[in-house]
């Protein structure tokens, strides 16, 4: 899972997007989730970052 977070952080950075609170949600590792275990917390971002993320996702859509 840590690799997943780092890959997501790197992919977002390619588009100039930073989610400051992007991290693993450690509490979910204590739960009973089946593999892949754990959740990724995307965290908080400001409106400018949210708009940039929306634009990248729209541009990538078929």
PDB file of N, CA, C and O in Angstrom:
ATOM      1  N   UNK A   1       0.790  -1.206   0.000  1.00  0.00           N
ATOM      2  CA  UNK A   1       0.000   0.000   0.000  1.00  0.00           C
ATOM      3  C   UNK A   1       0.841   1.282   0.000  1.00  0.00           C
ATOM      4  O   UNK A   1       0.471   2.237  -0.684  1.00  0.00           O
ATOM      5  N   UNK A   2       1.935   1.343   0.725  1.00  0.00           N
ATOM      6  CA  UNK A   2       2.721   2.577   0.664  1.00  0.00           C
ATOM      7  C   UNK A   2       3.154   2.908  -0.762  1.00  0.00           C
ATOM      8  O   UNK A   2       3.209   4.075  -1.147  1.00  0.00           O
ATOM      9  N   UNK A   3       3.458   1.873  -1.537  1.00  0.00           N
ATOM     10  CA  UNK A   3       3.864   2.101  -2.930  1.00  0.00           C
ATOM     11  C   UNK A   3       2.730   2.713  -3.736  1.00  0.00           C
ATOM     12  O   UNK A   3       2.957   3.576  -4.584  1.00  0.00           O
ATOM     13  N   UNK A   4       1.512   2.266  -3.470  1.00  0.00           N
ATOM     14  CA  UNK A   4       0.331   2.814  -4.143  1.00  0.00           C
ATOM     15  C   UNK A   4       0.218   4.316  -3.883  1.00  0.00           C
ATOM     16  O   UNK A   4      -0.049   5.089  -4.803  1.00  0.00           O
ATOM     17  N   UNK A   5       0.418   4.723  -2.643  1.00  0.00           N
ATOM     18  CA  UNK A   5       0.336   6.139  -2.287  1.00  0.00           C
ATOM     19  C   UNK A   5       1.431   6.922  -3.000  1.00  0.00           C
ATOM     20  O   UNK A   5       1.176   8.005  -3.527  1.00  0.00           O
ATOM     21  N   UNK A   6       2.637   6.387  -3.020  1.00  0.00           N
ATOM     22  CA  UNK A   6       3.745   7.077  -3.683  1.00  0.00           C
ATOM     23  C   UNK A   6       3.516   7.176  -5.190  1.00  0.00           C
ATOM     24  O   UNK A   6       3.835   8.199  -5.796  1.00  0.00           O
ATOM     25  N   UNK A   7       2.972   6.134  -5.794  1.00  0.00           N
ATOM     26  CA  UNK A   7       2.683   6.177  -7.230  1.00  0.00           C
ATOM     27  C   UNK A   7       1.597   7.204  -7.539  1.00  0.00           C
ATOM     28  O   UNK A   7       1.688   7.927  -8.532  1.00  0.00           O
ATOM     29  N   UNK A   8       0.579   7.270  -6.697  1.00  0.00           N
ATOM     30  CA  UNK A   8      -0.471   8.268  -6.887  1.00  0.00           C
ATOM     31  C   UNK A   8       0.091   9.673  -6.716  1.00  0.00           C
ATOM     32  O   UNK A   8      -0.222  10.568  -7.501  1.00  0.00           O
ATOM     33  N   UNK A   9       0.913   9.868  -5.702  1.00  0.00           N
ATOM     34  CA  UNK A   9       1.535  11.182  -5.471  1.00  0.00           C
ATOM     35  C   UNK A   9       2.376  11.589  -6.691  1.00  0.00           C
ATOM     36  O   UNK A   9       2.326  12.741  -7.122  1.00  0.00           O
ATOM     37  N   UNK A  10       3.135  10.656  -7.239  1.00  0.00           N
ATOM     38  CA  UNK A  10       3.974  10.949  -8.405  1.00  0.00           C
ATOM     39  C   UNK A  10       3.131  11.257  -9.639  1.00  0.00           C
ATOM     40  O   UNK A  10       3.460  12.165 -10.403  1.00  0.00           O
ATOM     41  N   UNK A  11       2.052  10.511  -9.838  1.00  0.00           N
ATOM     42  CA  UNK A  11       1.181  10.751 -10.994  1.00  0.00           C
ATOM     43  C   UNK A  11       0.506  12.114 -10.895  1.00  0.00           C
ATOM     44  O   UNK A  11       0.388  12.826 -11.892  1.00  0.00           O
ATOM     45  N   UNK A  12       0.068  12.474  -9.709  1.00  0.00           N
ATOM     46  CA  UNK A  12      -0.535  13.793  -9.521  1.00  0.00           C
ATOM     47  C   UNK A  12       0.491  14.892  -9.763  1.00  0.00           C
ATOM     48  O   UNK A  12       0.172  15.928 -10.347  1.00  0.00           O
ATOM     49  N   UNK A  13       1.720  14.668  -9.317  1.00  0.00           N
ATOM     50  CA  UNK A  13       2.779  15.664  -9.486  1.00  0.00           C
ATOM     51  C   UNK A  13       3.078  15.928 -10.960  1.00  0.00           C
ATOM     52  O   UNK A  13       3.459  17.042 -11.321  1.00  0.00           O
ATOM     53  N   UNK A  14       2.912  14.925 -11.806  1.00  0.00           N
ATOM     54  CA  UNK A  14       3.120  15.121 -13.243  1.00  0.00           C
ATOM     55  C   UNK A  14       2.191  16.187 -13.807  1.00  0.00           C
ATOM     56  O   UNK A  14       2.472  16.786 -14.845  1.00  0.00           O
ATOM     57  N   UNK A  15       1.085  16.415 -13.113  1.00  0.00           N
ATOM     58  CA  UNK A  15       0.107  17.410 -13.545  1.00  0.00           C
ATOM     59  C   UNK A  15       0.115  18.644 -12.642  1.00  0.00           C
ATOM     60  O   UNK A  15      -0.781  19.485 -12.714  1.00  0.00           O
ATOM     61  N   UNK A  16       1.132  18.738 -11.799  1.00  0.00           N
ATOM     62  CA  UNK A  16       1.254  19.887 -10.927  1.00  0.00           C
ATOM     63  C   UNK A  16       0.264  19.898  -9.775  1.00  0.00           C
ATOM     64  O   UNK A  16      -0.036  20.955  -9.218  1.00  0.00           O
ATOM     65  N   UNK A  17      -0.247  18.720  -9.414  1.00  0.00           N
ATOM     66  CA  UNK A  17      -1.241  18.615  -8.350  1.00  0.00           C
ATOM     67  C   UNK A  17      -0.607  17.979  -7.121  1.00  0.00           C
ATOM     68  O   UNK A  17       0.049  16.941  -7.212  1.00  0.00           O
ATOM     69  N   UNK A  18      -0.811  18.614  -5.974  1.00  0.00           N
ATOM     70  CA  UNK A  18      -0.328  18.092  -4.703  1.00  0.00           C
ATOM     71  C   UNK A  18      -1.497  17.997  -3.736  1.00  0.00           C
ATOM     72  O   UNK A  18      -2.194  18.983  -3.499  1.00  0.00           O
ATOM     73  N   UNK A  19      -1.709  16.825  -3.183  1.00  0.00           N
ATOM     74  CA  UNK A  19      -2.685  16.647  -2.110  1.00  0.00           C
ATOM     75  C   UNK A  19      -1.871  16.517  -0.823  1.00  0.00           C
ATOM     76  O   UNK A  19      -1.319  15.450  -0.550  1.00  0.00           O
ATOM     77  N   UNK A  20      -1.789  17.589  -0.030  1.00  0.00           N
ATOM     78  CA  UNK A  20      -0.906  17.598   1.132  1.00  0.00           C
ATOM     79  C   UNK A  20      -1.185  16.490   2.148  1.00  0.00           C
ATOM     80  O   UNK A  20      -0.268  16.040   2.835  1.00  0.00           O
ATOM     81  N   UNK A  21      -2.419  16.053   2.249  1.00  0.00           N
ATOM     82  CA  UNK A  21      -2.764  15.050   3.255  1.00  0.00           C
ATOM     83  C   UNK A  21      -2.824  13.639   2.689  1.00  0.00           C
ATOM     84  O   UNK A  21      -3.308  12.731   3.365  1.00  0.00           O
ATOM     85  N   UNK A  22      -2.347  13.431   1.471  1.00  0.00           N
ATOM     86  CA  UNK A  22      -2.363  12.097   0.864  1.00  0.00           C
ATOM     87  C   UNK A  22      -1.530  11.143   1.704  1.00  0.00           C
ATOM     88  O   UNK A  22      -0.343  11.379   1.929  1.00  0.00           O
ATOM     89  N   UNK A  23      -2.157  10.060   2.168  1.00  0.00           N
ATOM     90  CA  UNK A  23      -1.455   9.112   3.039  1.00  0.00           C
ATOM     91  C   UNK A  23      -2.260   7.832   3.150  1.00  0.00           C
ATOM     92  O   UNK A  23      -3.390   7.751   2.669  1.00  0.00           O
ATOM     93  N   UNK A  24      -1.673   6.845   3.781  1.00  0.00           N
ATOM     94  CA  UNK A  24      -2.400   5.636   4.127  1.00  0.00           C
ATOM     95  C   UNK A  24      -3.295   5.932   5.319  1.00  0.00           C
ATOM     96  O   UNK A  24      -2.917   6.694   6.209  1.00  0.00           O
ATOM     97  N   UNK A  25      -4.472   5.336   5.341  1.00  0.00           N
ATOM     98  CA  UNK A  25      -5.343   5.439   6.497  1.00  0.00           C
ATOM     99  C   UNK A  25      -5.013   4.263   7.397  1.00  0.00           C
ATOM    100  O   UNK A  25      -5.556   3.170   7.237  1.00  0.00           O
ATOM    101  N   UNK A  26      -4.119   4.498   8.341  1.00  0.00           N
ATOM    102  CA  UNK A  26      -3.582   3.415   9.161  1.00  0.00           C
ATOM    103  C   UNK A  26      -4.644   2.684   9.974  1.00  0.00           C
ATOM    104  O   UNK A  26      -4.489   1.494  10.248  1.00  0.00           O
ATOM    105  N   UNK A  27      -5.706   3.357  10.364  1.00  0.00           N
ATOM    106  CA  UNK A  27      -6.747   2.707  11.167  1.00  0.00           C
ATOM    107  C   UNK A  27      -7.402   1.548  10.425  1.00  0.00           C
ATOM    108  O   UNK A  27      -7.857   0.597  11.061  1.00  0.00           O
ATOM    109  N   UNK A  28      -7.461   1.605   9.095  1.00  0.00           N
ATOM    110  CA  UNK A  28      -8.118   0.535   8.349  1.00  0.00           C
ATOM    111  C   UNK A  28      -7.306  -0.760   8.352  1.00  0.00           C
ATOM    112  O   UNK A  28      -7.848  -1.829   8.073  1.00  0.00           O
ATOM    113  N   UNK A  29      -6.027  -0.675   8.662  1.00  0.00           N
ATOM    114  CA  UNK A  29      -5.219  -1.888   8.728  1.00  0.00           C
ATOM    115  C   UNK A  29      -5.573  -2.730   9.956  1.00  0.00           C
ATOM    116  O   UNK A  29      -5.258  -3.919  10.007  1.00  0.00           O
ATOM    117  N   UNK A  30      -6.222  -2.118  10.937  1.00  0.00           N
ATOM    118  CA  UNK A  30      -6.656  -2.858  12.126  1.00  0.00           C
ATOM    119  C   UNK A  30      -8.008  -3.521  11.895  1.00  0.00           C
ATOM    120  O   UNK A  30      -8.450  -4.320  12.721  1.00  0.00           O
ATOM    121  N   UNK A  31      -8.668  -3.204  10.787  1.00  0.00           N
ATOM    122  CA  UNK A  31      -9.987  -3.751  10.490  1.00  0.00           C
ATOM    123  C   UNK A  31      -9.919  -5.112   9.840  1.00  0.00           C
ATOM    124  O   UNK A  31      -8.873  -5.762   9.829  1.00  0.00           O
ATOM    125  N   UNK A  32     -11.034  -5.530   9.305  1.00  0.00           N
ATOM    126  CA  UNK A  32     -11.141  -6.861   8.706  1.00  0.00           C
ATOM    127  C   UNK A  32     -11.314  -6.799   7.190  1.00  0.00           C
ATOM    128  O   UNK A  32     -11.938  -7.682   6.601  1.00  0.00           O
ATOM    129  N   UNK A  33     -10.771  -5.770   6.563  1.00  0.00           N
ATOM    130  CA  UNK A  33     -10.851  -5.664   5.114  1.00  0.00           C
ATOM    131  C   UNK A  33     -10.092  -6.810   4.459  1.00  0.00           C
ATOM    132  O   UNK A  33      -9.019  -7.203   4.917  1.00  0.00           O
ATOM    133  N   UNK A  34     -10.657  -7.336   3.391  1.00  0.00           N
ATOM    134  CA  UNK A  34      -9.946  -8.370   2.649  1.00  0.00           C
ATOM    135  C   UNK A  34      -8.951  -7.701   1.710  1.00  0.00           C
ATOM    136  O   UNK A  34      -9.102  -6.516   1.411  1.00  0.00           O
ATOM    137  N   UNK A  35      -7.954  -8.413   1.241  1.00  0.00           N
ATOM    138  CA  UNK A  35      -6.935  -7.804   0.381  1.00  0.00           C
ATOM    139  C   UNK A  35      -7.556  -7.163  -0.852  1.00  0.00           C
ATOM    140  O   UNK A  35      -8.544  -7.696  -1.357  1.00  0.00           O
ATOM    141  N   UNK A  36      -7.044  -6.061  -1.363  1.00  0.00           N
ATOM    142  CA  UNK A  36      -5.948  -5.336  -0.744  1.00  0.00           C
ATOM    143  C   UNK A  36      -6.415  -4.607   0.510  1.00  0.00           C
ATOM    144  O   UNK A  36      -7.425  -3.903   0.490  1.00  0.00           O
ATOM    145  N   UNK A  37      -5.690  -4.777   1.572  1.00  0.00           N
ATOM    146  CA  UNK A  37      -6.061  -4.213   2.867  1.00  0.00           C
ATOM    147  C   UNK A  37      -5.749  -2.727   2.926  1.00  0.00           C
ATOM    148  O   UNK A  37      -4.828  -2.239   2.271  1.00  0.00           O
ATOM    149  N   UNK A  38      -6.520  -2.036   3.708  1.00  0.00           N
ATOM    150  CA  UNK A  38      -6.259  -0.627   3.954  1.00  0.00           C
ATOM    151  C   UNK A  38      -6.884   0.288   2.927  1.00  0.00           C
ATOM    152  O   UNK A  38      -7.236  -0.117   1.819  1.00  0.00           O
ATOM    153  N   UNK A  39      -7.007   1.523   3.332  1.00  0.00           N
ATOM    154  CA  UNK A  39      -7.549   2.565   2.473  1.00  0.00           C
ATOM    155  C   UNK A  39      -6.514   3.662   2.296  1.00  0.00           C
ATOM    156  O   UNK A  39      -5.624   3.832   3.129  1.00  0.00           O
ATOM    157  N   UNK A  40      -6.636   4.400   1.212  1.00  0.00           N
ATOM    158  CA  UNK A  40      -5.792   5.560   0.973  1.00  0.00           C
ATOM    159  C   UNK A  40      -6.620   6.791   1.304  1.00  0.00           C
ATOM    160  O   UNK A  40      -7.712   6.979   0.769  1.00  0.00           O
ATOM    161  N   UNK A  41      -6.100   7.617   2.176  1.00  0.00           N
ATOM    162  CA  UNK A  41      -6.762   8.857   2.528  1.00  0.00           C
ATOM    163  C   UNK A  41      -6.277   9.942   1.578  1.00  0.00           C
ATOM    164  O   UNK A  41      -5.093  10.282   1.563  1.00  0.00           O
ATOM    165  N   UNK A  42      -7.192  10.482   0.788  1.00  0.00           N
ATOM    166  CA  UNK A  42      -6.802  11.515  -0.162  1.00  0.00           C
ATOM    167  C   UNK A  42      -6.655  12.865   0.523  1.00  0.00           C
ATOM    168  O   UNK A  42      -6.023  13.771  -0.020  1.00  0.00           O
ATOM    169  N   UNK A  43      -7.222  13.006   1.688  1.00  0.00           N
ATOM    170  CA  UNK A  43      -7.017  14.211   2.481  1.00  0.00           C
ATOM    171  C   UNK A  43      -7.786  15.410   1.970  1.00  0.00           C
ATOM    172  O   UNK A  43      -8.681  15.299   1.132  1.00  0.00           O
ATOM    173  N   UNK A  44      -7.415  16.533   2.489  1.00  0.00           N
ATOM    174  CA  UNK A  44      -8.061  17.798   2.146  1.00  0.00           C
ATOM    175  C   UNK A  44      -7.260  18.536   1.088  1.00  0.00           C
ATOM    176  O   UNK A  44      -6.043  18.381   0.985  1.00  0.00           O
ATOM    177  N   UNK A  45      -7.963  19.340   0.305  1.00  0.00           N
ATOM    178  CA  UNK A  45      -7.282  20.212  -0.647  1.00  0.00           C
ATOM    179  C   UNK A  45      -8.121  21.465  -0.815  1.00  0.00           C
ATOM    180  O   UNK A  45      -9.308  21.485  -0.488  1.00  0.00           O
ATOM    181  N   UNK A  46      -7.495  22.496  -1.324  1.00  0.00           N
ATOM    182  CA  UNK A  46      -8.230  23.736  -1.547  1.00  0.00           C
ATOM    183  C   UNK A  46      -8.989  23.665  -2.874  1.00  0.00           C
ATOM    184  O   UNK A  46      -8.824  22.720  -3.645  1.00  0.00           O
ATOM    185  N   UNK A  47      -9.817  24.670  -3.126  1.00  0.00           N
ATOM    186  CA  UNK A  47     -10.656  24.678  -4.328  1.00  0.00           C
ATOM    187  C   UNK A  47      -9.822  24.696  -5.602  1.00  0.00           C
ATOM    188  O   UNK A  47     -10.210  24.085  -6.598  1.00  0.00           O
ATOM    189  N   UNK A  48      -8.695  25.378  -5.589  1.00  0.00           N
ATOM    190  CA  UNK A  48      -7.835  25.431  -6.774  1.00  0.00           C
ATOM    191  C   UNK A  48      -7.322  24.041  -7.125  1.00  0.00           C
ATOM    192  O   UNK A  48      -7.326  23.655  -8.294  1.00  0.00           O
ATOM    193  N   UNK A  49      -6.883  23.291  -6.127  1.00  0.00           N
ATOM    194  CA  UNK A  49      -6.394  21.929  -6.357  1.00  0.00           C
ATOM    195  C   UNK A  49      -7.525  21.027  -6.820  1.00  0.00           C
ATOM    196  O   UNK A  49      -7.327  20.208  -7.717  1.00  0.00           O
ATOM    197  N   UNK A  50      -8.693  21.158  -6.235  1.00  0.00           N
ATOM    198  CA  UNK A  50      -9.843  20.351  -6.647  1.00  0.00           C
ATOM    199  C   UNK A  50     -10.212  20.621  -8.103  1.00  0.00           C
ATOM    200  O   UNK A  50     -10.538  19.693  -8.844  1.00  0.00           O
ATOM    201  N   UNK A  51     -10.161  21.882  -8.514  1.00  0.00           N
ATOM    202  CA  UNK A  51     -10.455  22.219  -9.912  1.00  0.00           C
ATOM    203  C   UNK A  51      -9.394  21.653 -10.853  1.00  0.00           C
ATOM    204  O   UNK A  51      -9.721  21.172 -11.938  1.00  0.00           O
ATOM    205  N   UNK A  52      -8.134  21.708 -10.449  1.00  0.00           N
ATOM    206  CA  UNK A  52      -7.066  21.158 -11.278  1.00  0.00           C
ATOM    207  C   UNK A  52      -7.224  19.650 -11.432  1.00  0.00           C
ATOM    208  O   UNK A  52      -7.042  19.112 -12.524  1.00  0.00           O
ATOM    209  N   UNK A  53      -7.558  18.976 -10.353  1.00  0.00           N
ATOM    210  CA  UNK A  53      -7.776  17.528 -10.407  1.00  0.00           C
ATOM    211  C   UNK A  53      -8.965  17.202 -11.299  1.00  0.00           C
ATOM    212  O   UNK A  53      -8.909  16.257 -12.085  1.00  0.00           O
ATOM    213  N   UNK A  54     -10.030  17.969 -11.186  1.00  0.00           N
ATOM    214  CA  UNK A  54     -11.210  17.776 -12.034  1.00  0.00           C
ATOM    215  C   UNK A  54     -10.845  17.954 -13.513  1.00  0.00           C
ATOM    216  O   UNK A  54     -11.277  17.167 -14.356  1.00  0.00           O
ATOM    217  N   UNK A  55     -10.061  18.972 -13.826  1.00  0.00           N
ATOM    218  CA  UNK A  55      -9.674  19.217 -15.217  1.00  0.00           C
ATOM    219  C   UNK A  55      -8.850  18.067 -15.774  1.00  0.00           C
ATOM    220  O   UNK A  55      -9.060  17.654 -16.914  1.00  0.00           O
ATOM    221  N   UNK A  56      -7.916  17.545 -14.988  1.00  0.00           N
ATOM    222  CA  UNK A  56      -7.081  16.428 -15.447  1.00  0.00           C
ATOM    223  C   UNK A  56      -7.933  15.187 -15.674  1.00  0.00           C
ATOM    224  O   UNK A  56      -7.766  14.493 -16.677  1.00  0.00           O
ATOM    225  N   UNK A  57      -8.836  14.907 -14.756  1.00  0.00           N
ATOM    226  CA  UNK A  57      -9.695  13.726 -14.914  1.00  0.00           C
ATOM    227  C   UNK A  57     -10.615  13.851 -16.123  1.00  0.00           C
ATOM    228  O   UNK A  57     -10.822  12.875 -16.844  1.00  0.00           O
ATOM    229  N   UNK A  58     -11.164  15.029 -16.350  1.00  0.00           N
ATOM    230  CA  UNK A  58     -12.022  15.240 -17.523  1.00  0.00           C
ATOM    231  C   UNK A  58     -11.222  15.078 -18.813  1.00  0.00           C
ATOM    232  O   UNK A  58     -11.703  14.473 -19.771  1.00  0.00           O
ATOM    233  N   UNK A  59     -10.017  15.611 -18.839  1.00  0.00           N
ATOM    234  CA  UNK A  59      -9.189  15.508 -20.040  1.00  0.00           C
ATOM    235  C   UNK A  59      -8.799  14.070 -20.330  1.00  0.00           C
ATOM    236  O   UNK A  59      -8.621  13.700 -21.491  1.00  0.00           O
ATOM    237  N   UNK A  60      -8.666  13.258 -19.296  1.00  0.00           N
ATOM    238  CA  UNK A  60      -8.264  11.849 -19.469  1.00  0.00           C
ATOM    239  C   UNK A  60      -9.430  10.946 -19.824  1.00  0.00           C
ATOM    240  O   UNK A  60      -9.225   9.816 -20.268  1.00  0.00           O
ATOM    241  N   UNK A  61     -10.645  11.425 -19.636  1.00  0.00           N
ATOM    242  CA  UNK A  61     -11.831  10.595 -19.918  1.00  0.00           C
ATOM    243  C   UNK A  61     -11.996  10.408 -21.426  1.00  0.00           C
ATOM    244  O   UNK A  61     -11.668  11.297 -22.211  1.00  0.00           O
ATOM    245  N   UNK A  62     -12.505   9.252 -21.815  1.00  0.00           N
ATOM    246  CA  UNK A  62     -12.709   9.016 -23.251  1.00  0.00           C
ATOM    247  C   UNK A  62     -13.752   9.931 -23.867  1.00  0.00           C
ATOM    248  O   UNK A  62     -14.023   9.842 -25.064  1.00  0.00           O
TER     249      UNK A  62
END
